[in-house]
Amino acid sequence: MATHNVLTVPAFNFVQGDSPVLVSMPHSGLNLTEEVQAGLTDQAKKLPDTDWFIPELYDFLESLGVGFIKANYSRFVIDLNRPYDDKPLYATKTTGLFPDVLFEDSPVFVEGKAPNGEHKAFCKEHIWKPYHGTIEQELARLKAKFGYAILFDAHSIAAEVPMLFEGTLPDFNWGTNEGKACDENLANVVTQILRPHYTQVLNGRFKGGYITRHFGQPNDGIHAIQLELSQATYLNDELAKQSEYKLDENKQPLITQQLKDVIEACLQVSF
């Protein structure tokens, strides 16, 4: 049987910076492979579990000399914040390397139309490996140049996802793998810079996914921290309830300035 496995756009975009900080955006991609597109349910076609507009919220990075890597493919193609072997990261319910359930607990794919093993192997080889390999190489370069490196893993999620957690998330959900992924100075700096009207938690429901846990090796001079930002801080709430995703023009400037303050604070931290 002929294979149709092909990437119509690059797996990711990478812009090299000139600072010790690298920002990763593994869940903001919107592109689909032909195999995934053909099997999605109507609800999944809306890409509801995307980290919406993360590149737009962090559009100041280049002006600060901060490098970044952002995925171009949807997490429904392959989830770049899961381990290559797909071992579960949380004891509670979650989604895997190849998600088959939406956060709203309905199927991603029409029955019998999920991509096959060949397609999954292709995505691991041509999306997952290059993305992680680029992070690894860049962190090594930054460490060699500055003596240390900081990986800031940028995410967002709906404020309420009953399948994953009870109640409503705080605005800023920091994850450092219970302090194992970075020096406490970094966590202290980012949590102290938030304006009072934003709420936050450190190592709450989200303690950092695979990227944070794998690359964060503070004893080796590489520090990683994950931010899971509540989408209530920047999306139009009413449209989001209808699975339509649009930036709120009043919220966006405030959250972008706050994020810029956070990244600038990361640039000032000392180890």
Secondary structure, 3 states (H helix, E strand, C coil): CCCCCCCCCCCEEEECCCCCEEEEECCCCCECCHHHHHHECCCHHHCCCCCCCHHHHCCCCHHHCCEEEEECECCCCCCCCCCCCCCCCCCCCCCCCCCCECCCCCECECCCCCCCHHHHHHHHHHHHHHHHHHHHHHHHHHHHHHCCEEEEEEEEECCCCCCCCCCCCCCEEEECCCCCCCCHHHHHHHHHCCCCCCCEEECCCCCCCHHHHHHCEHHHCEEEEEEEEEHHHCECHHHHHCCCCCECCCHHHHHHHHHHHHHHHHHHCCC
